[in-house]
Amino acid sequence: MQLGSLARWLKKDATAWEGELFTVSTFGRGRDVLCLHGLAASPDTFEDAPEYLGGGVKLHLPHMRGFAGLAPSAFRDPMNFLKPAADALAAYIRLNIGKPVPVMGHSMGGLVSLILARDHADVVERLMVVDVPAFFSVLITPFATPTSMAHLAQHSRRTYFETPKPQLQDDLRRTTEKLVNSSSHAERIVKWGMASDRRTTADVMAEVMVTDLRGDLQRIKAPVDVIYAWHKAAHPSRLALDQIYNSAYSGLVQGEKHRIDEAKHYVMFDQPVAFYEAVTRWLAK
């Protein structure tokens, strides 16, 4: 990135907003766009946006409390993160922007953004969901249901919370190899995970595994574009992945799906040109 780390720019140019569940930094001037990061991640997920989107865009970058070095919220209920976060984001948009805005969410942030659009149609102009099905667990098994995944979700929650720190770091390194191509980006993602509150991460991970929004998609009136990544080392065939996403989002009223190849979960790091070209087209609609 020619502009350098977004974190340095945020310290220099951004205004900050403090809420109970997240903080928000803003960058740039122009059309308001809100970008939501994923589980145990950072707003730096979108650090290349200023370079690729250029001027005329004002980014609103929430940092969810409990993730990537930000202390956990005292107001968070276990297994009840996604809906309260969406409600709080709606309040932020009404108070600080005052009109519907484009919202982009990556991974867990994509699920939060779907709930935001479902329950608060007045604040979402259009939506982009990045690399997460409307029910995450269909990536584990296409026959998943919230009930069938409940035991695995709680087992994963306990295991993540109880794993000794050195082993957790090793586990995150192995997992992150499946999430991004670049070793330097992988190390940053591991650091975000290690700097995240263990209990918050474990709780939200389990909640994501049992949250099925497929039946709610018809209630979303804003257009929803879905970006998803395919890489031979991380996914089944292109056709199989296309079927997963087509099925998961079959209930959408309007919007389109777009696959970006040779990219893993952090598609904005692996294929920034293709990703931000898709974002630019989405914003221009």
N, C-alpha and C positions, 0 to 999 in steps of 0.2 A: 504494500500500500504506500503510495507516494506521499500521502499526507501524514504518515506516521500513525501511531496508535491513537485510536479514538479516545482512549482514556486520557491522554495528554491534552487533546483538544477539549475534552469536557472540562478538565480543570481550568482551562484558560478561557473558554468562551461560553460555557453553558450556564443556564440558570437551573436551580435545583428546587424540587418540591418534595416535601416530606409527608408521607402518609403512614397509616398504621400497618399496612401490609406491603408497601413498596415505596421506594423513592422514584422520582422521575427527573431525568436530565433532558434538556432540549439542546438541539444543535442546528444552526442555520436559520434562514428566514424564507418565508414563502408558504406554500401549501402544507398544511399540517398532516403528518403521517405518524401513526403510532405503531411501534415495533416491539413485539413481546419475545423475550428469550425463552429457552427451554429449561428443563429440569437440571438443577445444580449447575447452571450456566450463568453467563454474564451478558449485559447489554453490548459488550464488545463483540458479540456474535455478529453485529451489524456494523462493524467498524469500517468496512469498505463502502458503505452506502454513500457517504459524502462525495467520494471520488467518482463513483459510477453514476450516481443520480444527478450530480452537478448542483447548480444553484436552483433557487426557486422552490426548495423543499425545506420544511422545518420538521426535523425528526423529534419525536417524543419517545424517550427510551426508559421505560420502567425497569427498575432493578428490584426483583422480588426479594423481600426480606428472608434471610436464611440461606441465600445462595451466593456463592462466589465472594465470600468475605463480608457480606452484609449480615449483621446480627439478626437472629430470628425474631419474628414478631411475637409480642406477648399476647396478641389477640387471635392467634391461629388455633383452630380446633383440629385435633387429629382426624385424618381422613375427611376433612371438609375444607379444602383449600381452593379448588377450581371455581366453584360458584361464588364464594365471597370475594375472590380476586376479581372476577368479572364484574360483580356489583360495584366494587371499589373503583375499578377502571371507568365504569360508566359515570360514576360521580365525578371522577377527575376530569373526564372529557366535558361534562356539562359545566363544571365550575371554571375550568381553565381554557377551554377552547370554544365552547358554546355553540357548536354545530356538529353535524355528522362528519366523521373523518374516515379515510382509508385506514384499515387496521391489518397488520401483517403479524402472524404468529408462527414461531418455529417450534415444532415438537410439542411439549407440554403447553407452550404459549399458543399453539394452534388450537388446542382443545379449549383453553380459556377464551380465545377469540370467538370460537363457535358459540360458546355459552353466552358471551357478551352480545353477539348478534342475535341470538335466539331470544334473549330476555330483555334487551335494550335496543330495539330497532331504531330508536331516535338518535343514537350516537354513532352508528356505523353506516358509512356511505357505501363501502365495498370491503370485501374481506379477501385476504390471501392466506391460505393455510399451507405451511411448508413442512413436508415430509412427515406427516402423521395421518393415519386413517382416522375416521370419525370414531372408531373403536380400536384403540391401539393394539389390543391383544389378538386381533386377527393376523398380526404379523407373527405371532407365536403359533397359533393354529387357526385355520379358517373356520373351524367349528366352535370357536370360543363364544361363551356367553358370560355375562357378569357373574352368574352363579357358579359356573364351572371354573372360573378363574379366581374365585374368592380365596380358596385355600392357598393356591400358589402365590397370590398377592400378599397374603399375610406371612407366608413363609419367607418370601423375598424381603418383606419389610423387616422381620426379625433378624434375618441373616445379615442384611446390610447394616443394621444398627449395631449388631453384636460382633461383627468382624474386627479383629485387631487392626490398628492403624497401618502397620507395615503391609499386612496382607491386603487390606483394602486398596492401598496405593498400587500394589501389583495387579490386583483385579481390575482396577480402573484403567491401568495401562493396556491390559489385554483387551478390555472392552472397547477402549477408545480407538484401537487399531481398526475396528470395524466401523467407526463413526466418521473418520476423516483420513485423507490420504497422506497429508504432510506430517512428518514427524514433529516439526516445530509447533504446528497447530495442535497436534495430539498432546504434547506436553502442556500446553496452555490449558487445554480442556481438563486434563488430569488435575492441574493446579486449581482450577475452578471447583472441581469436585471435592478435592481435599479441603478447600477453604469453605465449603458449604456446611451448614449445620447438619449433623448426621441424622438427628431425629426428624427434622423437617424433610430432608431428602427421602428418607425411608417412608415416611407417611405419604408424601405426595406421589412417590413411585407406586405404592400400593393403590392409591386412589385412582391414578391414571389407568392402571391395569383393569379396573372394574367399571370404568366410566364409558358407557356406550351411548353415543350421541346420534347414531344412525337413524333412529326413529324420530329425531327432532329436526332433521334437516329441512323438512317441508315447512317448518315454522319460521325459517330464516328467510326474510324477504330481500335482504341485500344480496347482490351477486357475489358468489364465492368462487374464486379461482384456487386450484390446488396444484402445488408444485411438489413433485416427488423425485427422488434420486434413485438411479440404478447403477450398481457396480457389480461386476462378476464375482468379486471377492466377498461381497456383503449381502447379496440377494439371490433369489432364484432367477429364473429366466426373465427377460423383459416381459414376455407374454404373461407369465404367472404374476408378476408384480402389477402389470396393467389390470389384470383381473381383480386383484385384491383392492386396488384403489377404485376401479369402476364400480365394484360391488359396494364398497364402504360408503361411496358418495352417490349412489344411485338415486337417493331421495332429494338431491339438490334441485331447487326450483330454477335457478339460473347460475351461470358461471361455466368454467371450463377447466380441464385437467391438462397438465403439461409435464412430461417426464424429461429429466435432464440426465443424460448418460455419463458414464465415467466419473460419477460423483457418489460419495457416501452421504451419511446423514447430515453433516455440515456442508450442504451443497453450496452455500455461499462462500465457503473457503476453497472447496475443491474446484468449482467452476464459476468463479465470480462474474466473468463476462456474460455467460449464458444466463446465470441467475438474475443479475441486475438488468439485463435486457428484458427478461420476462417481467420483472418488477416495473420497469419503465412502460412497457406495453399495458400492463394492468392499470397503472396510474393514468394512462392516456385515454382509457375507455370512456 
